[in-house]
Amino acid sequence: MNSVPEIWKELSESLDFVCYEHKTGSEPFYIGYLSSLIDEQILHRDILGYLTEDSNVSIDELYNLIPVAEKEISCTSKIIQNNILQGYVAVQLGLQNQHTILVKASLSKGRKVTEPQVEFTVEGSKDAFVESLDINLNLIRRRIPIPELRVREITLGSASKAKVAVCYIEGTTNEQYVNTCIQRIEDVEFDVFSDVTLLQQMIEDNSNSIFPQTVGTERPDYVSWALSSGQVCILMDGSPTAVFAPVNLGIFFISYEDYFLPWIIGSILRLIRMTSVVFSIFATPLYVAVMTYHGQGISNIFLPTIISSRINVPFPPVVEVIIMELVIELLREAGARLPSKIGQTIGIVGGIVLGTAAVEASITSNFLLIIVALSALASFTTPVFRMSATIRVLRFPFIIAAQIWGILGIFIIILFVIIHLLRLTSLGMPYLVPFYPLRTSDMFDSVIRSPYSKFHHKFSFFRTLNPVRFDKKKAKTKKDINE
C-alpha cells in the first residue's frame, strides 16, 4: 500500500494536478485534485468551507460534515488514484492517517440536448443523445419511468476508464441476453474506448461479417421502444450513440418514423425502402451480366438506344461500371469529409460536371450513368448507416461475379450471402428471424407496418418474459357519445 503523499507525488508530474496543505488547526488537511476535472465552485463551497478548525475531529466526523452525496472513505491507493482521475477531491487529515475522504466534484462540460443530426424526423420527438452518460440516462428514464428499468455500470479500458451502462427492463428482457451482453463487455480487453461503436464491433457475434448485428441510434425514443420490446441497450460516457441488441435483418430497413405515420402510409414507405435496397444491389451487376452475356434478353425497343450510347465507349461493361461506382464513392466520401455547406456543393457540382464530362469523353454511356445515379440514390434510403455501407460494399462481389458467369454468377453470390445470413446470429438470436426459423405470428411488423391494434403481443423471437403489450379482449372500440 502506497501512502497518499507517494500517490500525489506520482500525479504531480501532470501540470493540472493540485496538491496543497490547508491549515485550520494543529493538524492540517492535505488536499489533492486535478484542476481540469473538478468544479472550483463545489470545491470552495461544499468542501473547503466545511473543514473544521477543531484538530481533534475524526475522519468519520469530517466525512459527515461534507454535504456531498457522492463520497467515500478509502485507504487503498488504487481506489484513491482512480477516483482522483475521475474528478474526485482527496482530503486527508494529517500525513499519518491512511484513510482518505474522496468527494466527487467533477465538472460537467458538454453540449446541450439538440435535434438529431443523422436520424432527423419530421414527426416525433426532437431530442438526441449527447456525450454525457447522465443526461442520456435521464432522457431514457423520462420516457420509461418505471422501477423495473435497470442500469448496470461497467468500467472499460485500461487507459480510458470509460463508463459503460447496460440498460434493460427486468421482467421483460430475457436474462440470457442480459447476461450474454454483460459477459461479452466484461471480457473485452482494450486500452482506449473513445466511442461506443468500438465496443459495438467487439461484442458482435461475428466481427468478421460485413453485416452489422447491433443497431446504433441517437434517438432516445427509439431506444425506449427497443427496451420495451425486450432488447438490451448499451451506452457509454462520452458517446452520443446508443447501441441495442439482439436484432434481425429486417430491423435495418425499418425507420422508426414509420410508427409516427398512418400504418398504410408507413407500409408503403417501407416497401419503397426495401425495393430501393434490392435495386441498389442488383442494378449494376445485372447491367454487366446482360451487356456481357445476355444481350439477347434486351428488348428491341431499348436495343438501339443502348447500342448508340455505348458505340464509342472503349471499355468493357465491367470496367465502365467499376469506374462509375468508384467515382460515386469518391464523391460520397469527399462530401462527407468536407464541411457541410462545401460538401453539398462538391456533391452536386461534382456529380453534374463529372457525369457530363464522362459521357462526352466516351468513358461511360448515358444509360449506365442513369443506372449508377439511381443505384446511389436508392442506397441512401437505408435508415441505418452501417447497413447502408454494407450495401455499398456488397455490390462489388456481384459485379465481379456477373462479369465471370453472368446471371448465374449473381445467383451464386446470392446463395453465398443467404448461407452466411442463415449462420449469423445477434446475441445468439437467428439473424433471419422471423423468416428463418419461420415465425408466422411475428410477420405482422416485418415487411409492412401493421396497425396498432395488431401490436397486442411483442415479438416472440425476443423471448420476452412479458410478451403482452395490452389485453386485446379488454381493448374497447371507439364509440361516439350521443347527446
Secondary structure as the mmCIF struct_conf table of DSSP 4:
data_model
#
loop_
_struct_conf.conf_type_id
_struct_conf.id
_struct_conf.beg_label_comp_id
_struct_conf.beg_label_asym_id
_struct_conf.beg_label_seq_id
_struct_conf.end_label_comp_id
_struct_conf.end_label_asym_id
_struct_conf.end_label_seq_id
HELX_RH_AL_P HELX_RH_AL_P1 VAL A 4 LEU A 11
TURN_TY1_P TURN_TY1_P1 SER A 12 GLU A 13
BEND BEND1 SER A 14 SER A 14
TURN_TY1_P TURN_TY1_P2 LEU A 15 ASP A 16
STRN STRN1 PHE A 17 HIS A 22
BEND BEND2 THR A 24 GLU A 27
STRN STRN2 PHE A 29 LEU A 34
TURN_TY1_P TURN_TY1_P3 SER A 35 LEU A 37
STRN STRN3 ILE A 38 ILE A 38
HELX_RH_AL_P HELX_RH_AL_P2 GLU A 40 ILE A 42
HELX_RH_PI_P HELX_RH_PI_P1 LEU A 43 ILE A 47
HELX_RH_3T_P HELX_RH_3T_P1 LEU A 48 TYR A 50
BEND BEND3 GLU A 53 GLU A 53
TURN_TY1_P TURN_TY1_P4 SER A 55 ASN A 56
HELX_RH_AL_P HELX_RH_AL_P3 ILE A 59 LEU A 65
BEND BEND4 ILE A 66 ILE A 66
BEND BEND5 ALA A 69 GLU A 70
STRN STRN4 LYS A 71 SER A 74
HELX_RH_AL_P HELX_RH_AL_P4 SER A 77 ILE A 84
TURN_TY1_P TURN_TY1_P5 LEU A 85 GLY A 87
STRN STRN5 TYR A 88 LEU A 93
BEND BEND6 GLY A 94 GLN A 96
STRN STRN6 THR A 100 LYS A 104
STRN STRN7 SER A 106 SER A 106
HELX_LH_PP_P HELX_LH_PP_P1 ARG A 111 VAL A 113
BEND BEND7 GLN A 117 GLU A 119
BEND BEND8 VAL A 122 GLY A 124
BEND BEND9 GLU A 131 GLU A 131
HELX_RH_AL_P HELX_RH_AL_P5 LEU A 133 ARG A 143
TURN_TY1_P TURN_TY1_P6 PRO A 147 GLU A 148
STRN STRN8 LEU A 149 LEU A 156
TURN_TY1_P TURN_TY1_P7 SER A 158 SER A 160
STRN STRN9 ALA A 162 ILE A 169
TURN_TY1_P TURN_TY1_P8 GLU A 170 THR A 172
BEND BEND10 THR A 173 THR A 173
HELX_RH_AL_P HELX_RH_AL_P6 GLU A 175 ASP A 187
BEND BEND11 ASP A 191 ASP A 191
BEND BEND12 ASP A 195 ASP A 195
HELX_RH_AL_P HELX_RH_AL_P7 VAL A 196 MET A 202
BEND BEND13 ILE A 203 ASP A 205
TURN_TY1_P TURN_TY1_P9 SER A 207 ASN A 208
BEND BEND14 ILE A 210 PHE A 211
BEND BEND15 GLN A 213 THR A 214
STRN STRN10 VAL A 215 THR A 217
BEND BEND16 GLU A 218 GLU A 218
HELX_RH_AL_P HELX_RH_AL_P8 PRO A 220 SER A 228
TURN_TY1_P TURN_TY1_P10 SER A 229 GLY A 230
STRN STRN11 VAL A 232 MET A 236
TURN_TY1_P TURN_TY1_P11 ASP A 237 GLY A 238
BEND BEND17 PRO A 240 PRO A 240
STRN STRN12 ALA A 242 ALA A 245
HELX_RH_3T_P HELX_RH_3T_P2 LEU A 249 PHE A 253
HELX_RH_3T_P HELX_RH_3T_P3 TYR A 256 PHE A 260
BEND BEND18 LEU A 261 LEU A 261
HELX_RH_AL_P HELX_RH_AL_P9 TRP A 263 THR A 292
TURN_TY1_P TURN_TY1_P12 TYR A 293 TYR A 293
HELX_RH_3T_P HELX_RH_3T_P4 GLY A 295 GLY A 297
BEND BEND19 ILE A 298 ILE A 298
TURN_TY1_P TURN_TY1_P13 ASN A 300 PHE A 302
HELX_RH_AL_P HELX_RH_AL_P10 LEU A 303 ARG A 310
TURN_TY1_P TURN_TY1_P14 ILE A 311 ASN A 312
BEND BEND20 PHE A 315 PHE A 315
HELX_RH_AL_P HELX_RH_AL_P11 PRO A 317 ARG A 337
BEND BEND21 LEU A 338 LEU A 338
HELX_RH_AL_P HELX_RH_AL_P12 SER A 340 GLU A 360
TURN_TY1_P TURN_TY1_P15 ALA A 361 SER A 362
BEND BEND22 ILE A 363 THR A 364
HELX_RH_AL_P HELX_RH_AL_P13 ASN A 366 SER A 379
TURN_TY1_P TURN_TY1_P16 PHE A 380 THR A 381
BEND BEND23 PRO A 383 VAL A 384
HELX_RH_AL_P HELX_RH_AL_P14 PHE A 385 TRP A 405
TURN_TY1_P TURN_TY1_P17 GLY A 406 GLY A 406
HELX_RH_AL_P HELX_RH_AL_P15 ILE A 407 ARG A 423
STRN STRN13 THR A 425 SER A 426
TURN_TY1_P TURN_TY1_P18 LEU A 427 GLY A 428
STRN STRN14 MET A 429 PRO A 430
TURN_TY1_P TURN_TY1_P19 TYR A 431 LEU A 438
HELX_RH_3T_P HELX_RH_3T_P5 THR A 440 ASP A 445
BEND BEND24 SER A 446 ILE A 448
HELX_RH_3T_P HELX_RH_3T_P6 TYR A 452 LYS A 454
BEND BEND25 HIS A 456 HIS A 456
STRN STRN15 HIS A 457 HIS A 457
HELX_RH_3T_P HELX_RH_3T_P7 SER A 460 PHE A 462
TURN_TY1_P TURN_TY1_P20 ARG A 463 ARG A 463
BEND BEND26 LEU A 465 LEU A 465
STRN STRN16 VAL A 468 VAL A 468
BEND BEND27 ARG A 469 PHE A 470
TURN_TY1_P TURN_TY1_P21 LYS A 472 LYS A 474
HELX_LH_PP_P HELX_LH_PP_P2 ALA A 475 LYS A 478
HELX_LH_PP_P HELX_LH_PP_P3 ASP A 480 ASN A 482
#
